[in-house]
Amino acid sequence: LPELETGDFTGDSHPDLAVWHNEVQTPRTFDIQIFAGNGKGEFRLWQELPRDYLPQVIAADVTGDNITDIVYSGGLTTYVNRCIPPTAATPLANVSAASYQADALAPDSIVAAFGADFTSQTVAARTSPLPTSLGGITITVRDRNNLERMAALFFVSPNQINYLMPAGLASGLATVTVTNLAGLIRRETILLTPTAPGIFSPNGDGQNTPAGLLLRRKFNSSEVTSEPLAQFDTASQRYVLRPLRTIASDETIALVLFGTGWRNQKNVQARHNEQSFMEVLYAGAQGQFAGLDQLNLGNLQAFFPGTYAINITIDGKVTNRINLLFEAAP
């Protein structure tokens, strides 16, 4: 049975938990796991202290810094682990690289991990398939069944890593571990779900301006033309909504959006301006780039100038909200 101690191990005035197992089976490794609490009854894995043999553990502020420390013994040696608050030991934060939401992540989706001191380099992968080691960084993900897989890496930098969540992992809690050549380890417990949809923005913030195309076709022609949904504004140095011509009476249009986290979807609903439903023509893998998904929508009734809010729900999960801008034909 697990044993535990409570204390403010992270220095944020919220109670945390230290959990370990005392089992009569030697030799083996006994990890003391520290779970950081947020004051709302929710805890995430913050630190692990590996020990051999049966540990004896007490929690006390032995360093006099008003932060509870862990004192534990294993065999003939006693150890003192000074718990350092997250401001000094930056935690790991894994979010969707498209929406920047952290409530859940999906296998085979593109993830952004934020932290500090990952590496001294800034390196982008230049090989296909993607490498599992880049700039001295590796990432492993262990699911609730203790299946552990290495993640493919797109990009590493001192404060951010972009990676592909491995496929084939079980839904439920999972542990993401980042390791570098210096031995630095960052861990976070995440929730894996079959889908965790997010739509990319060219600004890299998952807000308002989508990455995608508008396709047009005349009724009496097979030719299809495409227009980007965003354009770069030199004044603000950001991408803004590109004005799109309203739909002519002799043409049909389709909307193509790019994102991640929905290739395993079972149900997609899309509306514009929270009213008219749009036809889902395709929702799955984009097919060319790892982790990139594509959503094709039809029946967009944009006959009048103005801003159209696009609301998309995939398997009951609402994506980050996006807009389209239409203007009158010249």
Buried (B, 14 or more C-beta within 10 A) or exposed (E): EEEEBEBBBBBBEBBBBBBBBEEEEEEEEBBBBBBBBEEEEEBBBBBBBEBEBBBBBEBEBBEEEEBBBBBBBBEEEEBEBEBBBEEEBBBBBBBBBBBBBBEBBBBBBBBBBBBBEBBEEEBEBEEEEBBBBBBBBBBBBBBEEEEBBBBBBBBBBBEBBBBBBBEEBEBEBBBBBBBBEEEBEBBBBBEBBBBBBBBBBBBBEBBBBBBBBBBBBEEEEEEEEEBEBBEEEEEEEBBBBBBBBBBEEEBBBBBBBBBBBBBBBEEBBBBBBEEEEBEBEBBBBBEEBBBBBBBBBBBBEBEEBEEBBBBBBBBEBEBBBBBBBBEEEE
